[in-house]
Amino acid sequence: MDDIAYGFKHPTVIDYKIGRITYDPEASQEKIARQIKKYPPVEKIGFQLIGMRVFNQEDATFRHYDKSFGRNLSEDELIHGLALYYQFHQTPQIRAIKETIRKFEEIKVWFEKQRTYHFYASSLIVIYEAYLEDTLNEYLKHSTESKENELNNNDLILANCLSSVRIVMADFAHVFPANDTIDANYLYGLTRLIEYLKFLISPEYKFQDVRIKDRNRLKN
């Protein structure tokens, strides 16, 4: 974790397991049954929330949520788990979401073309600076330069901040030859994840705090 978050002051991290099929072609029937049982909604959703590190602005601390938290979220609740990662309980990190979508779509373009590998149970890890939205808003609010310089400076600030949204592909233990076929399983999961993130920044989305589920799980 320290390596992939190098250069971040307050790294906020989430781990997505991509694909509705998380077992490889060589898996036994017993392993297939175990994988399906872990999170049945994944067949429709196409990805899983394996863990995340969420920033709390009030006391400048981080809260860690493991895969048990993600698998305890229903199909309808999963969107709120993503919103928690993007700090909808405080200052929604809209720019970080938009930049994540942009980078995911670049990865999607590659998967739409490549016919060499099929990835099973592979992860996409997203990292962004916890104060991203607040930092940008502060710069934009207090800029005192001329209009032209202000625009140039703001563009530079925006570019620097967005460059701190980092995407890392991980977990390649179950990569198999594609035999000149598209990795439809991975593409389905990535497409669905992009759809979830786009809905997150739409006017229709209404945040619900799912942290109570984590507290209840810890009590039981």
N, C-alpha and C positions, 0 to 999 in steps of 0.2 A: 504493500500500500504506500509506503514512504517513497518508493521509486517512482510510481506512476503519478504521484501527487507532488513531485519535486517542483519547487518554484512557487507553490501556492502558499499564501499566508493562512487562509482559513478554508482548506479544501472540503467541499461538500461532495460526497461520493454516493453513487448508486450503482448497483450491479444487476443487470438484466440478463436472464438466460433466454436465448432466442430460439424460437421454433415450437410448434405444437407437439412435435415428436422429439423426446429428449433421450431416447435410447437408439443405439446404432444398429445397423443391419446384422451384426453378429451377436446381439443380446439374446440371452435365453428367455424362454417364456416367463420364468420366475422374475427375472429382472424387469421385463416389460411390464408385468403386473405391478411390481413395486413402484416403478417410475410413474405409471398412470395414477396409482393410488395417492401419490404425494400431493398432487394438485390437479384434480380432474378438470377444472375449468380451462386449463391451458390448451386443451384441444380446440376450443373456440377462440380464446383470447390470443393465443399464439406466442406468448412470452410469459416469463415469471419474474417477480420482484424477489431477488435472492437476498438482498441486504442493502442498507443505506446508512449514511452518516449525515444527520440533519442538524443544521445550525440553529441555535436559540439566541436571538439577538438580545433578549432581556438580560441574560447573564453571561453572554459570550461563551457559551459552552456547546458541546456537541452531544447529541443523543444517538445511540446506535440501535438500529433495528435489524434483526437477523432474518433468516429465511422463514422461520416459524411465524413471524409477523406477516410477511408477504403471503404465505400460504393460508393464513387465517383470514385473509380478505376475500370476500365473495366477488363474483364477477362484477357486480354493481359497485362494490366498494373500492376496487383496485384503482380506479381513477383518482380517488381521494388519497390513496397512498402516494401516487405520483405527485399530487398537489402538495402533500406534506413535504416531500423532498424539495420541491421548488418554493417552499416557505409561504404557502398561501395562508398559513396561520399567523403570519407576521406581514412581511412585505413580499408579495408575489414577485418572483424573479422572471418576469416576462421576457426580457432580453435573452436571458440564459436559455429559456425554452425555445425561443425562435432560432437561436444559434445552434442548439442541439438538433432541432428539426433539419436545419440546413445541412449539417454534417451527416446526419443519418441518411438524408436523401442522396448525398454523394456516395455513401457506402452502398445504398440500394442500387444506384446506377451500375456500380461494379458487379454486384451480384446478379443483376439482370443480364450481364454479358458473359460472366465467367462460367465455364462448363468443365472445370478441372477438379474442383473439390466440392464435397458435401460436408457441412459442419453440423454435428450433433452435440447438444448440451454445451454449446459455446456461449460465451458471455460478451456483452457490450458494457463497458464500464464508463460512466460519465462523471466528470469532475468539473466543478466550476467554483469560482471564488465566491464565498458566502455573502460578501458585501457588494456584489456586482451592481445590482440595481441601485442601491443607496449611493455607491460611489459615483455612478454616472449621473444620477439626479443631483447630487451635491455639486458636481462640476458644472453641470448645465445651469444650475440656479445661480451660482456665484461667479460666473464668468464676467470679467470686467473689461475685456479687450474690445476692440472695434468689431463691427459686425462680420467683416471678412475674416479677421483673425479668430473671432469667436467660432465661426463655422469650421474653419480649418482645425482649430484646437479640439473642438468637440468631435470632429471626425476622427482625429488621431486618438483621442481618449477612448472613443467607442471601439476603434479597431484594437487598441491595446487590451481593453477589458475583454472583448469577445474572443481574443486569441487565447484567453485563459480558460475557455470552455474546451475541455480536452476529452476526446473519445478514444478508448483503448479496447481493442479486441483481445480477448483472453480465453484460456481453456481450450486447447487444441488436442486433447487426448483422444477425441473421437472424430477425427477427420478422415473421410473415405474418398476414394476416387469417384468422380462424378460420371465417368463413362460418357462424356459429351452430352450431359443433361443438366438443365438448370436446377439449382438447389431451391426447389419450390417450398420446402419446409422452412428454410431460413428466411426466404423472401416473404412468405406469409407472415411470419412473426414480426419481422422488421416493418413491414407495411402497416400491420395492426398497431405497433408501437407508435409509429408516426401519426396515425389517425388519432390515437389517444392523446398525444401531446398537442395536436392541432385543436382537438375539442377542449383541452385544458385552457387555451387562450381565447376561446370563443365566448361571445356574450351569453350563450346558453348554459355555460358551466356554473354551477353553484357549489361552493366548497362545503364539505362536511368533515369535521375533525374526527379522524379514526384513531387518534392516539389512545382513546379510552379502551379500544380493543386490546392494545398492548398492555395497558395497566391491568385489565381484567385477566389477561393470559398469565401475567406474572404472579397474580394473586392465587390462581388456581393450581 
